[in-house]
Amino acid sequence: MTETGTALSGKPPLTVQAAVPKPASERVQDEWNKKFSEKVLPDEPDKFIVENLHYLKEMNCKNVLDLGSGTGRDAIFLAKKGFTVTAVDFSEEGNKIARERIERNNCTQSVSLLSDDFTKMELGTESYDCVLANKSLYYFALDQFQGLVRKILAALRPGGIFVMRTYSIEDPQYRVGKKLEDKMYDAGDHPRRFYTKTELQDILYNFNVITLRKDVSTNLLGKYQVMWAVIAQKPFH
């Protein structure tokens, strides 16, 4: 090769381009596809949903939007309790399992399963009595999370409730991995944004917060986790 960088053969040197990392959303999708295809996951609903079912009944909720519905276990539980559920998830593997479970439990009339990315879809205006986001909003940076909360507020009917769990800074995974922004880290599988109680109170200022409490449990992989459990109501006009 000459000093100018031209190969002696007269042909330009080959260049090797570095691999471009996948966007976070694609990595999350890939990770859940892998988990859903490899693991036998429980049919039983999440304990968090069971324990907070009474709020949906007390608020006279009838239809629920389940964001990040996974294998459909919570949607099916709610359908069996008399609710109409729109379940949304972008994992093809998760939706395959959910579709089979919905049919097996005779819930096809009460659960509508959408294979979509809820961050990009329209949620409607005053369309739902309850929006459920059980551990499905922690992947996003603060500004995107705030935008999703605004969309959820708009999608709820007056008096409707927002039911959510998301990571606390007291969780063992806090500060593990590469720092992406304040309180947001990527441990190699996907990003996680962690919150203080005060941050969530500020973000939910347009809601009437019914409960915002620490929730300690284990996840589907048996790992200890510390999250915030939120029940917040959209004010009546």
C-alpha beads as a LAMMPS data file, in Angstrom:
LAMMPS data file: protein, C-alpha beads

237 atoms
236 bonds

1 atom types
1 bond types

-500.0 500.0 xlo xhi
-500.0 500.0 ylo yhi
-500.0 500.0 zlo zhi

Masses

1 110.0

Atoms # bond

1 1 1 0.000 0.000 0.000
2 1 1 1.293 3.476 -0.816
3 1 1 1.538 6.402 1.577
4 1 1 -1.688 7.816 0.144
5 1 1 -3.607 4.723 1.212
6 1 1 -3.986 3.170 -2.257
7 1 1 -3.285 -0.553 -2.525
8 1 1 -0.332 -1.608 -4.708
9 1 1 -2.763 -3.390 -7.001
10 1 1 -4.243 -0.041 -7.879
11 1 1 -7.538 -0.881 -6.220
12 1 1 -8.777 1.130 -3.243
13 1 1 -8.307 -0.609 0.127
14 1 1 -11.237 -2.499 1.586
15 1 1 -12.936 -0.761 4.463
16 1 1 -14.703 -2.611 7.231
17 1 1 -17.638 -0.763 8.708
18 1 1 -18.333 -1.149 12.389
19 1 1 -21.592 -2.879 13.212
20 1 1 -24.356 -0.409 13.992
21 1 1 -26.085 -1.257 17.282
22 1 1 -29.792 -2.000 17.024
23 1 1 -32.181 0.644 18.341
24 1 1 -33.285 0.019 21.917
25 1 1 -36.834 -0.835 20.828
26 1 1 -35.595 -3.590 18.500
27 1 1 -33.320 -4.993 21.205
28 1 1 -36.223 -5.119 23.656
29 1 1 -38.365 -6.845 21.028
30 1 1 -35.621 -9.384 20.286
31 1 1 -35.054 -10.066 23.971
32 1 1 -38.716 -10.771 24.681
33 1 1 -39.087 -12.901 21.561
34 1 1 -36.176 -14.978 22.852
35 1 1 -37.589 -15.244 26.389
36 1 1 -41.056 -16.166 25.210
37 1 1 -39.740 -18.826 22.833
38 1 1 -37.366 -20.438 25.340
39 1 1 -39.190 -20.375 28.662
40 1 1 -42.362 -21.916 30.019
41 1 1 -44.147 -18.897 31.440
42 1 1 -46.967 -18.919 33.996
43 1 1 -50.627 -18.825 33.042
44 1 1 -51.505 -17.163 36.329
45 1 1 -51.976 -13.390 36.365
46 1 1 -49.403 -11.129 37.950
47 1 1 -49.976 -10.798 41.697
48 1 1 -49.891 -7.020 41.288
49 1 1 -52.966 -7.149 39.033
50 1 1 -54.861 -9.488 41.345
51 1 1 -54.156 -7.321 44.390
52 1 1 -55.327 -4.139 42.659
53 1 1 -58.377 -5.504 40.861
54 1 1 -60.642 -3.858 43.421
55 1 1 -59.663 -0.398 42.132
56 1 1 -61.013 -1.257 38.674
57 1 1 -64.267 -2.462 40.223
58 1 1 -64.607 0.508 42.567
59 1 1 -64.042 2.929 39.643
60 1 1 -66.651 1.089 37.523
61 1 1 -64.130 0.303 34.790
62 1 1 -65.455 -1.689 31.860
63 1 1 -62.756 -1.576 29.179
64 1 1 -59.010 -1.831 29.704
65 1 1 -56.017 -1.070 27.499
66 1 1 -53.129 -3.398 28.412
67 1 1 -49.834 -1.942 27.145
68 1 1 -47.134 -4.584 26.844
69 1 1 -49.485 -7.519 27.353
70 1 1 -46.854 -10.232 26.813
71 1 1 -48.388 -13.715 26.844
72 1 1 -51.813 -12.342 27.742
73 1 1 -52.058 -13.691 31.282
74 1 1 -53.279 -10.402 32.803
75 1 1 -55.633 -9.656 29.900
76 1 1 -57.240 -13.099 30.234
77 1 1 -57.603 -12.695 33.992
78 1 1 -59.349 -9.339 33.521
79 1 1 -61.580 -10.731 30.767
80 1 1 -62.702 -13.520 33.083
81 1 1 -63.584 -10.863 35.661
82 1 1 -65.927 -9.184 33.189
83 1 1 -63.734 -6.551 31.555
84 1 1 -63.250 -5.938 27.835
85 1 1 -59.522 -5.794 27.129
86 1 1 -57.430 -4.432 24.277
87 1 1 -54.046 -6.130 24.655
88 1 1 -51.051 -4.661 22.810
89 1 1 -47.562 -6.126 22.416
90 1 1 -44.902 -6.062 19.711
91 1 1 -43.406 -9.478 20.489
92 1 1 -44.412 -11.981 17.813
93 1 1 -43.549 -14.899 20.106
94 1 1 -45.491 -13.416 23.000
95 1 1 -48.509 -12.825 20.797
96 1 1 -48.439 -16.404 19.522
97 1 1 -48.687 -17.674 23.092
98 1 1 -51.291 -15.045 23.989
99 1 1 -53.476 -15.926 21.005
100 1 1 -53.451 -19.611 21.922
101 1 1 -54.231 -18.852 25.561
102 1 1 -57.047 -16.461 24.662
103 1 1 -58.663 -19.127 22.477
104 1 1 -58.113 -21.877 25.050
105 1 1 -59.776 -19.750 27.743
106 1 1 -62.720 -18.788 25.500
107 1 1 -61.874 -15.103 25.736
108 1 1 -61.876 -14.201 22.042
109 1 1 -65.015 -12.064 22.460
110 1 1 -63.595 -10.027 25.333
111 1 1 -59.877 -9.714 24.458
112 1 1 -58.686 -7.957 21.299
113 1 1 -55.013 -8.754 20.676
114 1 1 -52.994 -6.195 18.713
115 1 1 -49.475 -6.890 17.455
116 1 1 -48.108 -3.370 17.507
117 1 1 -45.623 -0.972 19.092
118 1 1 -47.727 1.064 21.484
119 1 1 -45.209 3.912 21.450
120 1 1 -46.072 4.544 17.797
121 1 1 -49.800 3.794 17.690
122 1 1 -52.679 6.135 18.397
123 1 1 -54.294 5.405 21.741
124 1 1 -57.382 7.485 21.048
125 1 1 -59.113 10.166 23.071
126 1 1 -61.203 9.287 26.134
127 1 1 -61.423 5.710 24.861
128 1 1 -60.655 3.624 27.957
129 1 1 -61.698 3.314 31.576
130 1 1 -58.314 1.888 32.563
131 1 1 -54.836 1.832 31.041
132 1 1 -52.543 -0.858 32.406
133 1 1 -48.749 -0.644 32.010
134 1 1 -47.328 -3.393 34.175
135 1 1 -43.544 -3.054 33.837
136 1 1 -43.764 -1.911 30.217
137 1 1 -42.709 1.759 30.449
138 1 1 -39.292 1.586 32.093
139 1 1 -37.427 1.052 28.789
140 1 1 -37.812 4.674 27.764
141 1 1 -35.858 7.837 28.391
142 1 1 -37.493 10.427 30.618
143 1 1 -38.822 12.642 27.809
144 1 1 -40.389 9.685 25.982
145 1 1 -41.874 8.355 29.213
146 1 1 -43.435 11.752 29.900
147 1 1 -44.876 11.795 26.387
148 1 1 -46.394 8.339 26.876
149 1 1 -47.967 9.419 30.158
150 1 1 -49.580 12.360 28.342
151 1 1 -50.950 9.985 25.673
152 1 1 -52.312 7.704 28.388
153 1 1 -53.990 10.636 30.125
154 1 1 -55.653 11.635 26.835
155 1 1 -56.754 8.027 26.176
156 1 1 -58.524 7.735 29.533
157 1 1 -62.089 8.782 30.054
158 1 1 -62.669 11.274 32.897
159 1 1 -62.493 9.290 36.114
160 1 1 -60.505 6.509 34.420
161 1 1 -57.430 5.033 36.091
162 1 1 -53.813 4.476 35.140
163 1 1 -52.301 1.336 36.684
164 1 1 -48.513 1.077 36.406
165 1 1 -45.385 -0.475 37.829
166 1 1 -41.918 0.843 37.030
167 1 1 -38.434 0.634 38.531
168 1 1 -37.351 2.378 41.737
169 1 1 -33.800 3.615 42.317
170 1 1 -33.748 1.113 45.210
171 1 1 -33.786 -1.793 42.762
172 1 1 -30.557 -3.892 42.746
173 1 1 -30.025 -3.184 39.036
174 1 1 -29.802 0.581 39.571
175 1 1 -26.465 1.887 38.253
176 1 1 -25.626 -1.466 36.638
177 1 1 -24.232 -1.180 33.111
178 1 1 -23.631 1.772 30.826
179 1 1 -25.154 5.088 31.868
180 1 1 -27.406 6.513 29.159
181 1 1 -28.848 9.492 31.015
182 1 1 -29.662 10.466 34.578
183 1 1 -31.006 7.317 36.327
184 1 1 -31.018 5.318 33.082
185 1 1 -28.656 2.386 32.485
186 1 1 -28.157 -0.379 29.932
187 1 1 -26.950 -3.626 31.518
188 1 1 -26.488 -5.277 28.119
189 1 1 -29.987 -6.683 27.615
190 1 1 -31.994 -3.466 27.380
191 1 1 -32.218 0.035 28.880
192 1 1 -33.872 0.642 32.229
193 1 1 -34.969 4.019 33.586
194 1 1 -35.251 4.178 37.389
195 1 1 -37.373 6.693 39.312
196 1 1 -37.659 8.393 42.650
197 1 1 -41.056 8.871 44.226
198 1 1 -40.785 12.626 43.775
199 1 1 -40.085 12.267 40.045
200 1 1 -43.201 10.175 39.521
201 1 1 -45.307 12.572 41.570
202 1 1 -44.121 15.427 39.350
203 1 1 -44.760 13.471 36.121
204 1 1 -48.258 12.494 37.281
205 1 1 -49.237 16.033 38.270
206 1 1 -52.289 15.977 35.961
207 1 1 -53.650 12.879 37.723
208 1 1 -55.150 12.378 41.132
209 1 1 -52.676 9.888 42.576
210 1 1 -54.560 7.300 44.629
211 1 1 -51.523 5.268 45.600
212 1 1 -47.810 5.449 44.872
213 1 1 -46.047 2.840 46.952
214 1 1 -42.950 0.662 46.914
215 1 1 -43.549 -2.827 45.500
216 1 1 -41.013 -5.563 46.298
217 1 1 -41.310 -8.863 44.424
218 1 1 -39.514 -11.300 42.127
219 1 1 -39.760 -11.206 38.340
220 1 1 -40.434 -14.073 35.905
221 1 1 -36.773 -15.068 36.137
222 1 1 -36.889 -15.202 39.931
223 1 1 -34.856 -12.032 40.419
224 1 1 -35.541 -9.670 43.331
225 1 1 -36.886 -6.314 42.179
226 1 1 -38.007 -3.054 43.752
227 1 1 -40.591 -1.084 41.820
228 1 1 -43.123 1.699 42.226
229 1 1 -46.759 0.654 42.121
230 1 1 -49.028 3.439 40.859
231 1 1 -52.780 3.859 40.769
232 1 1 -53.713 7.303 39.421
233 1 1 -57.078 8.682 38.356
234 1 1 -57.814 11.124 35.559
235 1 1 -59.843 13.991 37.017
236 1 1 -63.492 14.389 36.060
237 1 1 -64.366 17.408 33.949

Bonds

1 1 1 2
2 1 2 3
3 1 3 4
4 1 4 5
5 1 5 6
6 1 6 7
7 1 7 8
8 1 8 9
9 1 9 10
10 1 10 11
11 1 11 12
12 1 12 13
13 1 13 14
14 1 14 15
15 1 15 16
16 1 16 17
17 1 17 18
18 1 18 19
19 1 19 20
20 1 20 21
21 1 21 22
22 1 22 23
23 1 23 24
24 1 24 25
25 1 25 26
26 1 26 27
27 1 27 28
28 1 28 29
29 1 29 30
30 1 30 31
31 1 31 32
32 1 32 33
33 1 33 34
34 1 34 35
35 1 35 36
36 1 36 37
37 1 37 38
38 1 38 39
39 1 39 40
40 1 40 41
41 1 41 42
42 1 42 43
43 1 43 44
44 1 44 45
45 1 45 46
46 1 46 47
47 1 47 48
48 1 48 49
49 1 49 50
50 1 50 51
51 1 51 52
52 1 52 53
53 1 53 54
54 1 54 55
55 1 55 56
56 1 56 57
57 1 57 58
58 1 58 59
59 1 59 60
60 1 60 61
61 1 61 62
62 1 62 63
63 1 63 64
64 1 64 65
65 1 65 66
66 1 66 67
67 1 67 68
68 1 68 69
69 1 69 70
70 1 70 71
71 1 71 72
72 1 72 73
73 1 73 74
74 1 74 75
75 1 75 76
76 1 76 77
77 1 77 78
78 1 78 79
79 1 79 80
80 1 80 81
81 1 81 82
82 1 82 83
83 1 83 84
84 1 84 85
85 1 85 86
86 1 86 87
87 1 87 88
88 1 88 89
89 1 89 90
90 1 90 91
91 1 91 92
92 1 92 93
93 1 93 94
94 1 94 95
95 1 95 96
96 1 96 97
97 1 97 98
98 1 98 99
99 1 99 100
100 1 100 101
101 1 101 102
102 1 102 103
103 1 103 104
104 1 104 105
105 1 105 106
106 1 106 107
107 1 107 108
108 1 108 109
109 1 109 110
110 1 110 111
111 1 111 112
112 1 112 113
113 1 113 114
114 1 114 115
115 1 115 116
116 1 116 117
117 1 117 118
118 1 118 119
119 1 119 120
120 1 120 121
121 1 121 122
122 1 122 123
123 1 123 124
124 1 124 125
125 1 125 126
126 1 126 127
127 1 127 128
128 1 128 129
129 1 129 130
130 1 130 131
131 1 131 132
132 1 132 133
133 1 133 134
134 1 134 135
135 1 135 136
136 1 136 137
137 1 137 138
138 1 138 139
139 1 139 140
140 1 140 141
141 1 141 142
142 1 142 143
143 1 143 144
144 1 144 145
145 1 145 146
146 1 146 147
147 1 147 148
148 1 148 149
149 1 149 150
150 1 150 151
151 1 151 152
152 1 152 153
153 1 153 154
154 1 154 155
155 1 155 156
156 1 156 157
157 1 157 158
158 1 158 159
159 1 159 160
160 1 160 161
161 1 161 162
162 1 162 163
163 1 163 164
164 1 164 165
165 1 165 166
166 1 166 167
167 1 167 168
168 1 168 169
169 1 169 170
170 1 170 171
171 1 171 172
172 1 172 173
173 1 173 174
174 1 174 175
175 1 175 176
176 1 176 177
177 1 177 178
178 1 178 179
179 1 179 180
180 1 180 181
181 1 181 182
182 1 182 183
183 1 183 184
184 1 184 185
185 1 185 186
186 1 186 187
187 1 187 188
188 1 188 189
189 1 189 190
190 1 190 191
191 1 191 192
192 1 192 193
193 1 193 194
194 1 194 195
195 1 195 196
196 1 196 197
197 1 197 198
198 1 198 199
199 1 199 200
200 1 200 201
201 1 201 202
202 1 202 203
203 1 203 204
204 1 204 205
205 1 205 206
206 1 206 207
207 1 207 208
208 1 208 209
209 1 209 210
210 1 210 211
211 1 211 212
212 1 212 213
213 1 213 214
214 1 214 215
215 1 215 216
216 1 216 217
217 1 217 218
218 1 218 219
219 1 219 220
220 1 220 221
221 1 221 222
222 1 222 223
223 1 223 224
224 1 224 225
225 1 225 226
226 1 226 227
227 1 227 228
228 1 228 229
229 1 229 230
230 1 230 231
231 1 231 232
232 1 232 233
233 1 233 234
234 1 234 235
235 1 235 236
236 1 236 237
